[in-house]
Structure formats: structure tokens, C-alpha cells
Amino acid sequence: MPIVHQTPPETPGRVAAHRLRWLRSPARPRTIAVVALAAAALVTTNPTSATAAPSSQTTSTCSGSGRASHLVVDGDTWFGIARDAHVGVRSLVEANDVAADHVLHPGDVVCLPVGATPSSSCSPSNAPTYTVESGDTWWDIAGRAGVTVSTLLSTNAAPEERVIRPGDTICLPPGTSVTSSSQSVGVSSPTSNVSSASSSVEALPMQGPCWFGDSWGDPRGGGRRHQGTDLFAEPGNYVYAVVDGTLTRRAWDQPGGRSGNAWWLTAADGSGTYFFYAHLADFAPELSVGARVRAGEIIGFMGNTGNSAFPHLHFEVHPHGGAAVNPYPMLRREGGCRTGEQYRQPSGWIPD
């Protein structure tokens, strides 16, 4: 991914860009040619005590490329990161689509070129690490390490919105260790509920890179409990119909509303099962209540509307039209936030 400060703001431009891509196949961003020698000497500085050199304005990320990343710590340089990753400085700078004079800051995320070897940026340097595997989430890793999610995020200087991908190196608190997720099948999150979704889906509500965890039953304002799964990704990310069905209800964002922009999707199998999508930034063009959609069709864009503290998709499952059940086991079983070819749309277009 290009170098970005964590928690990118949700802007109309981001959502608009995704809406345009929904309507037509987008052009791929052009990589800016840079001079690597000048970049090699730039050392990270504390943004509160130094002024960053001019840099190019990044407009996209390498999200979805499957490449590993490096979390910048104090003292990191382009040269040092490239050396540890066994790649050339020029390749590293070009992979992040930045100008040669771009200054690194602690907390930045540097995208490593294809073929690079991820290095640990943990402090101390001999701290234990874990390599992220497919399907891993912050919650899963924290649970297997025996620490809280907040402790794990703090150890990695990462906000809750940071997306982790297979191949990323996660720093673990001293004295902890994590086994491979493939060896931890059957280990449930302490927040799991015995009531879970047993039905299956034909498509995922979002595709990677994204992340999610088992927050079913977590306390919410007014004595409520969380009745779904939250999926996190870059604002404006595509949201998909998980089954063939009909959009039976829509909610618009308005003051005091909890759901913000939301869809209710009722399955076409006659079971009465419906799925609820909340906090959308916007709806897919030309869709309205009563529209029939197929699994994998774009129905909206992830956002931060309604009662939401940060951009995410709130997703619920209501088997046979009844009470909500925990969607987490189903999502995990179906691949969660896997990254791969996007779903082909009715027009034949496949999003990037």
C-alpha cells in the first residue's frame, strides 16, 4: 500500500471514485518515476518536531495486491527498509508511488514490492512476532496470544481501523507467542455466542483487504448489545449482496438514526432469511426497494453514516426472518475478507 498515515479520512472523493469505478472499468494509476538515491538518505522524523519534505499526493493504495507491508518506527530509512526486505531502494519507493523526497514518519505503513521479505519493526528488535495468515483478525491473534486487542494494537502502534493481510508481520507483547491459525481450529473468541448463523452465503459482504472480529453481544449505548459483525476496510469499499434476493427495505441517513444508510436483503430461496447492511456511505446507482440482485452484485459502498464512530459495515443475519444470530462463524467459514478476483457484475465488468 502507498505510505499513508493511519485512519484515512472518509471523503466524498473516495466514495465518488468507487461509484465511478462501479459504472466503468477504471484506468490503473500511473506509477511516478523517482530518483532513489535522494530517497535513501531520508530518515524518519517525529512529525511534531520536524517539517516533512514535500511529497507527492498519493491517491490510491496497494490494497488488494497481496503484498506485505512494513510499519515505520523511529529511525527507519528508505535504505534500511529496502536492505532488510532484500529489495532495491528504487523498487521500494516506486512501489509506494511517492516522490524521492518523501519523509517517513513513525506509524507510516510502507508497501513492500512483490518478492520482498518482510522484516520486523518491533521494539525491542528481539520481540516475538507472528506472520499473519489468511482469515486472521486482530481479535483472533490477541486471543491466541492471551492479551487484549487494545494491548496488541498498542504494541503495533496501530489504530483499530488498520487492515492486516496474509504475510504481514505482527509484533507481539514480550513473553507471548501465537500458534498458527490452522492449529487453532475450534478455539472460540470469548465474546462468541452459542447462537450463530448456520446458513451459508454465496458471496461475501466485502472482499479483502478488510478485517473483522467476533463482537457479538458486546455492550452498546442504552443497554443494547451488538447484534452483528462489523467489517472494516477503506472507506468507500464495495459492499456486495451475499445471496440472490430482493432489496426489500432501505433506510436513509438522518439525524438521530442508528443505521444510517442501510439495506435489507431478503434471500430468494423462500426461507424468509434476510441480511441487514448498515452505515453505508451510499447506495449503488439505479437500485431501489424491490430490485432483484444476485450474489456478488454491488449494492452499496462502505461508510460511516448513522451511529458509527468510524468507517465500517455492520452486517446482520436473520434466519427465517427471525431474531439476529451471530454471523461471525459463517463469515469465518466462508473465507471472511479473502482477497482475490472481485465478483463479476451483471454488466460483465469485474472491479479491480
Protein Blocks (a to p, Z undefined) as FASTA:
>chain_A
ZZddehiaddfklmmmmmmmmmpccdddddddddfklmmmpccddfklcccddddddfbd
fehklpacddddehiafklmmmmnopafklmmmmnopafklccdehiacdddehiacddf
bdcfkbccddddehiafklmmmmnopafklmmmmnopafklccdehiacdddehiacddf
klmgoiacfkbcfbdcfbdcfbdfbdcddddddfehiacehhiacfbdcddddehiacdd
fbdcddfbdcdddehianlpadddddfklnopacddehiabdcehiaehiacdehiafbd
cdfehjdfbdcddddddehhiacddfklmmmmnopjaccdddddfkopacZZ
